[in-house]
Amino acid sequence: MRPIATSIFTQPQSTARIMMIRPVQFGFNSETAGSNEFQQKEYAVKTNEIAHEKAQEEFDLMISQLSLTGLDLHIFDDTDEVYRPDAVFSNNWISFHQSGKVVLYPMMAENRRAERRLDIIEELKKDFLVEEVIDLTHFENEGKFLEGTGSMVLDRRYKIAYACLSPRTHPEVLDAFAEALGYEIVTFSASDENDKAIYHTNVLMCVGDIFAIVCLEAIKNPDERLKVRTILEDTNKYIIEISLDQVRHFAGNMLMVRNLKGDKFLMMSTQAYDALTEKQHEILLDYAKIIHTDLSIIEGYGGGSARCMMTEIHLPLR
């Protein structure tokens, strides 16, 4: 059996500090639709007149839910100057690490590259220590992409990055991330019920501290499926399997957070919550309190859900 990375548990899996971007020009992004089967063009056409306002309402409701938990939220508004229809999905362009490193990622859609905002990093420097900014965006010139913690699901305690390969997740960029951050990369292929490659790992997988939600059914290669299962088990994760149909309802797109007192919460959309079985609810409640909120417009237009909207800040405090 392969050796497992050793964790000394100095790095917590979850954080109480979250960055989010309030949408200003939210809408259907035709540049991303080709590789994102979760975007619903017909739904977008039917609800176009109310989408902008409804997306902001959904965002603000989610913020109010998270605020009640005692999380330390860092909310930034998108701006009118540049068209950023997917700005609400901030976890794709940046990640923050306990080492003080910040990573900027290469994005597949040209209109998403404008989401990268150095002014946000400068603002966060007032509260957090930033030792180094690792810029991987030069890979865009080669047509190679890695869309942050959408492309990767990180086990921060064991420094393992799970990644399903897709047009948005390139092995060479994964290697560059691994070298810069000291992560072990676990790659696999994953596809939906129509054998279409799943665009982001975080729609089929969520890793908590001692549990993991994963759609093993999406990993069609039996050797790769066994590899993922074995590594999760060897890193002491209780595996909660979800189906491809549940993935379609964003049941894999969740994030475990904890407040400043250490209480644990699992954030998801109401669609995801309703897609889970009662047994799955019961199991998850053993690990964290479940919070869910309606994200119908954001999910239907953007093809992403609650986890995509939350960027974890693991940087040291000043």
C-alpha positions in Angstrom: 0.0 0.0 0.0 1.2 3.5 -0.8 2.6 5.6 2.1 0.2 8.2 3.4 1.4 11.8 4.1 1.9 12.2 7.8 -0.1 14.9 9.5 1.0 16.4 12.8 -2.3 18.3 12.9 -0.9 21.8 13.1 -3.1 22.7 10.2 -6.9 22.6 11.0 -9.1 21.5 8.2 -11.7 24.2 8.7 -11.6 27.9 9.5 -13.8 30.5 11.0 -12.6 33.2 8.6 -14.3 33.3 5.2 -14.1 35.7 2.3 -17.1 36.2 0.0 -17.9 38.5 -2.9 -21.4 40.1 -3.2 -22.5 39.9 -6.9 -23.2 43.0 -8.8 -23.4 41.9 -12.5 -24.4 38.3 -11.9 -25.7 36.5 -14.9 -25.4 33.5 -17.2 -21.8 33.1 -18.4 -21.8 31.7 -22.0 -18.0 31.4 -21.8 -18.2 28.7 -19.1 -21.3 26.9 -20.2 -19.4 24.6 -22.6 -17.6 22.8 -19.8 -20.2 23.2 -17.0 -23.1 20.9 -17.3 -24.7 22.4 -14.2 -25.5 25.7 -15.9 -29.1 25.8 -17.0 -29.5 28.0 -20.1 -33.3 27.5 -20.5 -33.8 28.4 -16.8 -31.6 31.4 -17.2 -33.7 32.7 -20.2 -36.9 32.3 -18.2 -35.7 34.1 -15.2 -33.4 36.7 -16.8 -35.3 39.7 -15.7 -35.2 38.9 -12.0 -31.8 37.1 -11.8 -29.7 40.0 -10.8 -31.9 41.1 -7.9 -32.6 37.5 -6.8 -28.9 36.6 -6.8 -28.2 39.4 -4.4 -31.1 38.4 -2.2 -29.8 34.8 -2.1 -26.3 36.0 -1.3 -27.5 38.3 1.5 -29.7 35.6 3.0 -26.7 33.2 3.0 -24.6 35.9 4.7 -27.2 36.4 7.4 -27.3 32.6 8.0 -23.5 32.4 8.3 -23.4 35.5 10.6 -25.6 33.8 13.1 -23.0 31.1 13.5 -20.3 33.5 14.7 -18.1 33.2 11.7 -15.6 36.0 10.9 -16.9 37.1 7.5 -14.9 39.3 5.1 -17.4 40.5 2.5 -16.4 42.5 -0.6 -18.6 44.0 -3.2 -18.1 43.3 -6.9 -17.8 46.5 -8.9 -19.6 47.9 -12.0 -16.5 48.8 -13.9 -15.7 45.3 -15.2 -18.2 42.6 -16.3 -17.8 39.7 -13.9 -20.9 37.4 -14.1 -19.3 34.8 -11.9 -17.6 37.0 -9.3 -19.7 35.4 -6.5 -17.6 32.2 -7.0 -14.5 33.6 -5.4 -12.9 30.3 -4.5 -11.8 29.7 -8.1 -9.3 32.5 -8.4 -7.6 32.6 -5.0 -6.7 30.4 -2.0 -5.2 31.4 1.4 -2.9 29.1 3.4 -1.7 28.8 7.0 1.9 29.3 5.8 1.0 32.9 4.8 1.0 32.0 1.1 -1.7 33.2 -1.2 -2.2 31.4 -4.6 -3.6 33.1 -7.7 -5.0 30.6 -10.3 -5.3 30.4 -14.1 -8.9 30.5 -15.2 -10.3 28.9 -18.3 -12.9 31.6 -19.3 -11.3 34.9 -20.3 -14.0 36.9 -18.7 -13.4 35.2 -15.3 -9.8 36.3 -15.2 -11.0 39.8 -14.3 -12.2 38.4 -11.0 -8.7 38.4 -9.7 -8.4 41.6 -7.6 -5.2 42.6 -5.9 -7.1 45.3 -4.0 -8.8 42.5 -2.0 -5.4 41.0 -1.1 -4.2 44.4 0.1 -7.3 44.9 2.2 -6.9 41.5 3.8 -3.3 42.3 4.6 -4.6 44.7 7.3 -5.8 41.7 9.3 -3.7 38.8 8.1 0.0 38.1 7.4 0.8 37.5 3.7 4.3 36.1 3.3 4.2 35.3 -0.4 1.8 35.5 -3.4 2.3 32.5 -5.7 1.0 33.5 -9.2 0.1 30.6 -11.4 -1.8 32.7 -13.9 1.0 32.5 -16.5 -0.3 29.0 -17.4 -3.2 30.7 -19.1 -0.8 31.6 -21.9 -0.3 27.8 -22.5 -4.0 27.0 -22.3 -3.5 25.2 -19.0 -5.8 25.9 -16.1 -6.5 25.2 -12.4 -9.5 26.9 -10.8 -8.6 26.9 -7.2 -10.5 25.0 -4.6 -13.1 24.3 -7.3 -10.6 22.2 -9.3 -9.1 20.8 -6.0 -10.6 19.6 -2.8 -7.9 20.1 -0.1 -7.3 17.9 2.9 -5.3 20.6 4.7 -4.5 18.4 7.7 -2.7 15.8 5.5 -1.8 18.2 2.7 -3.5 16.2 0.1 -5.2 17.7 -2.9 -7.9 15.6 -4.6 -8.5 16.6 -8.3 -10.6 15.2 -11.0 -9.0 16.1 -14.4 -11.1 18.2 -16.8 -10.5 21.1 -19.2 -10.3 23.3 -16.1 -7.8 21.2 -14.2 -4.5 20.5 -15.8 -1.9 18.1 -14.4 1.0 20.4 -15.0 -0.6 23.2 -13.0 -1.4 20.8 -10.3 2.3 19.8 -10.1 3.2 23.5 -9.8 0.7 23.9 -6.9 2.1 20.8 -5.2 5.7 22.0 -5.5 4.8 25.5 -4.1 2.6 24.3 -1.3 4.1 20.9 -0.4 0.9 19.0 -1.3 0.5 15.4 -2.5 -1.8 15.3 -5.5 -4.5 12.6 -6.0 -5.8 12.8 -9.5 -8.7 10.8 -11.1 -11.2 11.1 -13.9 -14.9 11.7 -13.1 -17.9 11.9 -15.3 -21.7 12.3 -15.0 -24.4 9.9 -16.1 -23.9 11.0 -19.7 -20.1 10.4 -19.5 -19.4 14.1 -19.6 -16.4 15.1 -17.6 -17.3 16.8 -14.3 -15.9 20.2 -14.5 -14.9 20.8 -10.8 -13.9 18.4 -8.1 -15.8 20.3 -5.4 -19.2 19.4 -6.9 -18.6 15.7 -6.2 -16.5 15.8 -3.1 -16.3 17.5 0.3 -13.6 16.7 2.8 -14.2 17.5 6.5 -11.9 16.8 9.4 -12.9 13.2 10.0 -15.5 12.7 7.3 -15.7 12.9 3.5 -18.7 13.2 1.2 -17.9 11.8 -2.2 -19.6 10.4 -5.3 -17.5 7.4 -6.0 -20.0 6.4 -8.7 -18.6 9.3 -10.8 -15.2 7.7 -10.8 -15.7 5.1 -13.5 -12.2 3.6 -13.4 -12.2 1.0 -10.7 -8.5 1.4 -9.9 -8.9 5.2 -9.4 -12.1 4.7 -7.4 -10.3 2.3 -5.1 -7.3 4.7 -4.8 -9.6 7.6 -3.7 -11.5 5.4 -1.2 -8.2 3.9 0.2 -6.6 7.3 0.7 -9.7 8.7 2.4 -9.8 5.7 4.7 -6.1 5.8 5.5 -6.5 9.5 6.5 -9.2 8.5 9.0 -12.2 9.8 7.0 -15.7 8.3 7.5 -17.0 8.1 3.9 -20.5 9.2 3.1 -21.3 8.2 -0.5 -23.6 10.3 -2.6 -25.1 9.4 -6.0 -24.7 11.1 -9.4 -28.3 12.4 -9.1 -27.4 14.0 -5.7 -24.3 15.5 -7.3 -26.7 17.0 -9.9 -28.4 18.7 -7.0 -25.2 20.1 -5.6 -25.1 17.6 -2.7 -21.3 17.4 -3.0 -20.8 21.2 -3.0 -20.6 21.8 0.7 -18.0 23.3 3.1 -17.3 22.6 6.7 -16.6 25.7 8.8 -16.2 26.4 12.5 -16.9 29.5 14.5 -14.4 31.3 16.7 -15.6 29.1 19.6 -14.8 25.9 17.7 -18.4 24.9 16.9 -18.6 23.1 13.5 -21.1 23.8 10.8 -21.7 22.3 7.3 -22.9 24.9 4.8 -24.9 23.8 1.8 -27.8 24.9 -0.4 -31.4 24.0 0.3 -31.4 22.0 -3.0 -28.4 20.0 -1.7 -30.0 19.5 1.7 -33.3 18.2 0.1 -31.4 15.8 -2.1 -29.8 14.1 0.8 -31.6 11.2 2.5 -32.7 11.3 6.1 -30.0 8.8 6.9 -27.4 11.0 5.4 -28.7 13.9 7.4 -28.4 11.9 10.6 -24.8 10.9 9.8 -23.7 14.4 8.9 -25.3 15.8 12.1 -22.9 13.6 14.1 -20.0 15.8 12.6 -21.5 19.3 12.3 -24.6 21.4 12.5 -26.2 21.7 9.0 -27.0 25.1 7.6 -28.8 25.4 4.3 -30.2 28.3 2.3 -32.0 28.8 -1.0 -29.5 29.4 -3.9 -31.7 28.5 -6.8 -30.8 31.4 -9.0 -27.1 31.3 -8.3 -27.1 27.5 -8.9 -29.1 27.6 -12.1 -27.3 30.5 -13.7 -23.8 29.9 -12.4 -23.6 26.1 -12.1 -22.0 26.5 -8.7 -23.4 26.4 -5.1 -22.6 27.2 -1.5 -19.0 25.9 -1.4 -18.0 27.8 -4.5 -19.1 31.1 -2.9 -16.9 30.6 0.2 -13.2 31.2 0.2 -11.5 30.0 3.3 -8.9 32.3 4.9 -6.3 30.2 6.7 -3.7 33.0 6.8 -2.1 33.8 10.2 -3.6 36.8 12.0 -1.5 40.0 12.4 
